[in-house]
Amino acid sequence: MRISIQVHGNLKSTSAVGPVQKDYYTNPGCTIRELLGELNIWESEVRRILRNGEQVRLDAKLRSRDHLEFY
């Protein structure tokens, strides 16, 4: 399934996402916590997560065409 990811702050230079919004493909049923490992982002680096404009927790399951933002 395809999702789009955007990171802010220091994550632009330290994550696998980079400075611009990126489309990413992952397995159905993947959680945000599992995705962080794939993106080279430590949980302790993330202060806020938005999915489609609403704040979510690390254990939230992803859906096709979600837009994620990590702060």
Secondary structure, 3 states (H helix, E strand, C coil): CEEEEEECCCHHHHCCCCCCCEEEECCCCCEHHHHHHHCCCCHHHCCCEEECCEECCCCCECCCCCEEEEC
